[in-house]
Each structure stands twice: as C-alpha cells, then as structure tokens.
Amino acid sequence: MAKNLEISNLLDFYGEMLTQKQRDFLDYYYNEDLSLSEIAENEGITRQGVRDAIKRAEAQMFDMESKLGLCEKFSELRKGLDEIKECAEIIYQYNLNHSLSREINDNTARIKSLADFLGE
C-alpha cells in the first residue's frame, strides 16, 4: 500500500511529464486498482506491454524525484506547517488561559489560518 501511495504522489507531481498513455496506465493500476490484465484488455494490448509501460513510467518519475525532490520538499513543507499550527495553538491556549492579550490571540489565529491556506 505504501508504494501505491508513493506512486500516486509522484503522479500528482510529475504526471504531466509522462505520456497520456503512461498517465492512464498508472492511474488505472494504482488509483483505480485495475489489474494488468484488465488494463491490457481495455486498451487492446498485451499484459506485458502494460507492465513495461508502467515500469518505464515509474522509473521516469523516480528519476525526476531524485533530481528535483518536489515530493520530498512538499512533505517537509507540510510537516513544518503542521508544527507551526501546533505552536500557534499552544500560544493561543496559554494566552487564553492567562487572559494576557487579545492581540496575541488574533495573531495566533492568523498564523493558523495562513498555515492552513499554505498547506492546501
């Protein structure tokens, strides 16, 4: 399952760099859970032809990720944004419990909102 998620993520980032057939085959196989035989039958080619196209597309995407690292950078960005939101929530709760400053509450709410927006 982890490989399916990894391929789906790579497809989101690098799918436009592949041919339409490669994108379709990867989508059928990983996202729609069709077997190689089902894809082959639907596309009118051999099972081996589908397998080869999928393996080539996977290799291309892994190569692009090793050179560009977009998936990894995006993952790190999301982790950082989650941590920012957690810190803002801690500050907000502390301030709320100690009735210190409306301005701090407003700013922590804004930080969380911006982090949510950037994480979309």
C-alpha positions, 0 to 999 in steps of 0.5 A: 500500500505504501508504494501505491501511495508513493506512486500516486504522489509522484503522479500528482507531481510529475504526471504531466511529464509522462505520456497520456498513455503512461498517465492512464496506465498508472492511474488505472493500476494504482488509483483505480486498482485495475489489474494488468490484465484488465488494463491490457484488455481495455486498451487492446494490448498485451499484459506485458506491454502494460507492465513495461509501460508502467515500469518505464513510467515509474522509473521516469518519475523516480528519476525526476524525484531524485533530481528535483525532490518536489515530493520530498520538499512538499512533505517537509513543507507540510510537516513544518506547517503542521508544527507551526499550527501546533505552536500557534495553538499552544500560544493561543491556549496559554494566552487564553488561559492567562487572559494576557492579550487579545492581540496575541490571540488574533495573531495566533489565529492568523498564523493558523489560518495562513498555515492552513491556506499554505498547506492546501 
